[in-house]
Amino acid sequence: MKILVPVKRVIDYNLKPRIKADGSGVDLANIKMSMNPFDEIALEEAVRIKEAGKAEEVVAVSIGPAKAGSDTLKSARAIGADRAIHVETDEEVEPLAVAKILKAIVDEEQPQLVIMGKQAIDDDNNQTGQMLAALLGRPQGTFASKVEIDGDHVAVTREVDGGLETVRLALPAVVTTDLRLNEPRFPALPNIIKAAKKPMSTKSPADYGVDTAPRLKTLKVAEPPVRQAGEIVPDVDTLVAKLKAMGAV
Amino acid sequence: MQVYEAPLRDMRFVLDELWEEDGFGKLEALEEFDSDLTSAILEEAAKFSREVLLPLNRSGDEEGCTLENGVVRTPEGFKDAYKQFTESGWSALASDPEYGGQGLPERVNKLVEEMTCSTNLSFGLYPGLTHGGSIAIEAHATEDLKNFYLPKMISGEWSGTMCLTEAHCGTDLGLLRTKADPQDDGSYKISGAKIFISAGDHDLSDNIIHLVLARLPDAPKGVKGISLFLVPKFLPKDDGSVGPSNGVTCTAIEHKMGIKASATCQMQFEESTGWLVGEPHKGMAAMFTMMNAERLSVGIQGLGIGEAAYQSAVWYAKDRLQGRSLSGAKHPDKPADPIIVHPDVRRMLMTMRANNEGCRMLGAWVARALDAEKHATDPEVRQRASDFVALMTPVVKALFTDLGHENANLAVQVYGGHGYIRESGVEQYARDARIAMIYEGTNGIQALDLVGRKLGAHTGRYLRSFFHPVSDFIEASKGDGPMKPMIEGLEKAFGALQLSTATIAQRGLKDPEEAGAAATEYLRLMGLVAMGYCFARATMISGMKLAFGTEEKEFYDAKIKTATFYFERILPQVSAHFLSIKAGKKSMMALEEHAF
């Protein structure tokens, strides 16, 4: 079995993003970037499935600027991906375009399973996995907290509002990961050294015939409003009076 | 607050840019480790140290090690971290691939060491000592011992120690009393007591391999009668599994000023079975293989703490609002300006920054010499590299640890009263950094090593490995360009170093006490000149980058500003040290002993 894992290069999760002065987006100049933590979990899961003898190959894909290839996909190979595909573009790529590119890659690579993060921590869209499954016409198991391969099926335990839901999907399928699926490993030094020798191919969106022109227009990006100081009121009556005065009730 | 992000950009600068022309030439054996690979390694090391080691630094300091029923327990979380550290292969970083190591160049290894020391000095000592022990075993032990012990030590399954000090002898090891009795099977029975043994006992590894200095029955008195023995805590079985206890016990652990999560043990050896490492009575030479490597690593400890202290101080100086800038409010929207606006706070931050960058550049040069010493194909280059390492080992050890401690103290000062409170985290740096000036030979001993053993060696050959590149650089860089003031400053400082060298050589021949009286100042003077040379090179490279256009304008611009600060505000200390050296020992020795 072959597993495809899309990974995105995003602002490091330890950092507090700063908004550009003109409100056009997040300032990424000289900012530390890392692999999207949800994708790291997806990759870890794929490598564990391979280590358990249930898959033969793990292929990592990243769509983005040169650094996505040189840094993010290098980490991916150090963690355990066998090879990497870098679709290089400096443009902002929206979820639908990502899903279309991934579909083209899936058509070419024919993986039995695509595992990816449920969302990227920069835009928090939570769309790409679902779109990809729809474009492919394949079953999807989103927000996975447990993934078990069972012959030509995969059982996915999903974190839903009411608790846990388990679905059994026929392979090939698309799975998106939630935070509790696993705890990603730190790459071992020998694997970091080996990673440099694992193959990577570099493509462009045009190679897959995908037009990445944005369908959405960002009007403005702003910091959330600063929270106002609270006030402690002596009793419920005062509270109700205040709320009425504010027009809140 | 303890804040740390590995200074990866600066590390790549010293690794890939500053020493491209290091005078040792390209090393074919290391070609595999190109910039792509080394930056991947550094990034993963940075992540590991930040996410695994840093969170255990303060808690380890608070909890410390405990001795219960003869067994030492390390603080909560250390065991897991050690397991992750060794399983990820970091313990095998620089070791010989023949025994399972990764064979990484020292130039990379030293940068990873710096990160470990920045985030958790106490933790770093455990694998650090194991590495030192494995170096001595590799250089001096028999093939059988090497094949049996090295793979397990390099993988970190077994750890190591060096057992030198006894209650009555530290610096003067000639006095030591631990005995070794030869047995019929070629082994020895070791008996005696050792103190101050770092990592002497702990719960991190399955077995602990002690390298013990002891005397054979027929040993001559003094340092010429000391031999080195390998003594395991548990006698291993032939299949490599851990067997019975070997009479090695930890009788107490020390209660220390700092590095509290590192177990410093009193050890008792009672007829413990050991094997000779190297020749009989040549233990000191074998131990020095380990010691020299350790001294460079201790220098890196100073730099590591210095960097963490700097980052934590910068964080506070930007966060703490207090008073207004002397030139008018800089942040009128806030109730006060952050203290980073004040010149005296700048003095402290810039000093720390310059200390760190200077040490990192010099350390990278010495690390390249270590690589060249091992891998250069031309014997002349190997010799020159080896001379340079010998000369610079005491400088790196003493200078880096002095400055690391200075940085830690400055960080406490930047925090003011809050720095003196445990919760701020920076007073830990001051306590942890303090030991690095003492162990592996006090900084006073390092200075004596420099003036006593290194200066005159082979009629000044060691010295030439450093003086020649500096004077060549000054000659080649003279002219009316923008570098002029810096090159002139370096030339003047270098002149003071040459004069001091001549003074010490002259007076020291007649009166060794004169050399002893000048030693500490001389070592600092040499360190200041060496860092000045590094900063001048860095400025030249950064100037070129800016002139030809770069996307990293901010980085190179900062490099030049830091270098300029160094030349204007730190390098002038050379004159004071020069005058002290010139004054000689007289006033130092004049007061009669009874008057103290």
Interface residues (C-beta under 8 A of the other chain):
Chain A: N30 K32 S70 D71 K74 S75 A78 F186 P187 A188 L189 P190 I192 I193 A195 A196
Chain B: E5 D36 L37 A40 I41 E43 E44 K47 F48 E51 V52 Q84 E87 S88 G89 W90 A92 L93 Q102 E554
